[in-house]
Amino acid sequence: MNYAVRSASAKWTTFCAGLLMFGITGCQQFDGPLSPANLPDDPEFQGLAKTAAKTYAAYVPGEVIVKYASGVGEELKTAALAKIQGKSKEKIHTKAMKDAGDRQGLELIETGLAVEDAVVALNSADGVEYAEPNYIYTTDATSNDLYYANGSLWGMYGDAGTPANQYGSQASGAWAAGNTGATTVWIGIIDEGYMYTHEDLAANAGTNPGEVPGNRKDDDGNGYIDDVYGWDFDGNNNSVFDGVADDHGTHVAGTIGAVGGNGKGVAGMCWNVKLLSAKFLGTRGGTTANAIKAVDYFTNLKTSQNLNIVATNNSWGGGGFSQGLYDAIARANAQGILFVAAAGNSSSNNDAMASYPSNYTCNNVIAVASITSTGGISSFSNFGLATVDLGAPGSGIVSTVPLKSGKSIISGYASYSGTSMATPHVTGAVGLYAATHPGASAADIKTAILSAAIPTPSLTDKCVTGGRLNVSAF
């Protein structure tokens, strides 16, 4: 079976412009109105979006994202802004956009109108290709403070003789065969920041080869000064780790690439890998505008620095359908970067109620549901026969976190649950496959992962493969 493209409904009879509000999907429940999964390729729905009902998920008050039509003049832009009492706040024209042939990028607009009214007004204005809210993405992780102990890292195992562990990812099989990853493989973490000095992560913390640390110059010309470990798009600085609030991003990083065989803590899917951060989620959440910049950041790094970035991990969600974010994911696809995304935590069917970004129909998206150590689909996990690809361990997952000890931040471990925790198992699987199959395309890797899924009763008719992650042969 060809798993390169998930199936989608041929037509939707109704369309709501306001869509599903996500949290960082590993840890927060959410729901919302319908959205057509095939909107980007369907002119009918693009037209409907112009006149859709004004019902929106959480967004930044007083801000909209605008894409002007190619070649539009200043006169039409001025007229469009006048309709919404608007002014330009930020020009978003990433290097990845320029490389893809986009000569104008996007604009973040401040408006004096209600966001819903501004979006409708702009979408009917001459010279506007589309306008949309600047949606908010949030995180709300829950920890029960379980530290690593022998046998607790169930998501990495899969010994059929041990019933408590037989539903893991089978990573132990890959390790036993000698595949523990490779330092030539790079993975981007789009999330909160992560603790790159953590005792179990420091050896796998990647650094941008185009930057000279601490010289206060943009050495590689990508627009970001001293982005050595990545960039903080929320704070607009190079500090991608800002303390214990970056626990979710650190937990995700550990499942992907905590060092194995070092006699401490946990082991990630890839014992050897290089991690980079694009932090866009802060204490107040993240925005669509910053998510777009984060995705494009890795697309540009892959091309400009010749880094073998094979995937980004996206354990988050929020807002509704965004054409701007869809386009950024498509640019990543054009450069062979997989976009592994959490299916969501509202216990709902993504075929009927779209959950973004996992519902985007770009070929590079892999949507991940969560399963428990006994093989059941996690009670919180979203599912979808046409829109979710496979399940992976997501309940009671022990991984790395930063902890506070007095005035110091120290390396720690904790157990979290959610599709956020399932997703990095699959992202790590991408890294394992890429390590033993140099030169494999994104489509090849995706097909290999989905084809290897083990049929699982709880996932029958719940996802494309009907099965769970299996990397034993990678």
BELFEN-V883145 format. One line per field, one symbol per residue. psi: psi as a letter, one per 20 degrees, with the letter a starting at -180 (. if undefined). burial: I if it has 16 or more other C-alpha atoms within 10 Angstrom, else O. Layout:
# BELFEN-V883145
psi: ???
burial: ???
This chain:
# BELFEN-V883145
psi: pojhpqqqqgqqiqpphprppqaoiiipqrrarqqphjghjohghhghhhjqqmoqaprppjqqppoqqpjqrhghgggghhhjlrqphpponrhhgghjjoihbrppppqirqgghgggghijqpipgqqqqnqpprqmqpqjkprpqpiilhiirkohinhhjijaikhhggghjjokaqiipqppoobarqnijqhjhhhjoqqoiiqopjjkqmhikjjpplmgjbqohgilrjnipjaiikhghhgghhhgkqpqjjjqcrprgohprpqqpnpioahjarrgghgghgghghgghgghjlqmohqqpmlrrraapohghghghhhgghjkoqnpqphrkjkroihhoqoqihiqjqhipopprqrrijiqpqhiprrohiipgrqrpiplopaqqqqpocjqprpaqrprqrihhhghghghhgggghhimpiprghgggggghhippppgiipjirghjarpojhj.
burial: OOIIIIIOOOOOOOIIIIIIIIIIIIIIIIIIIIIIIIIIOOOOIIOOIIIIOOOIIIIOIIIIIIIIOOOOOOOOIOIIIOOIOIIOOOOIIIIIIOOOOOOIIIIIIIIIIOIIOIIIIIIOIOIIIIIIIIIIIIIOIOIOOOIIOOOIIIIIIIIOOOOIIIIIIIIIIIIOOOIIIIIOIIIIIIIIIIIIOIIIIIIIIIIIIIIIIOOOOOIIOIOIIIIIIIIIIIOOOIIIIIIIIIIIIIIIIIIIIIIIOOOOIIIIIIIIIIIIIIIIIIOOIIIIIIIIIIIIIIIIIIOOOOIIIIIIIIIIIIIIIIIIIIIIIIIIIOIIIIIIIIIIIIIIIIIIIIIIIIIIIIIIIIIIIIIIIOIIIIOIIIIIIIIIIIIIIIIIIIIIIIIOOOOOOIIIIIIIIIIIIIIIIIIIIIIIIIIOOOOOIIIOIIIIIIIIIIOIOIIOOIIIIIIIIIIIOI
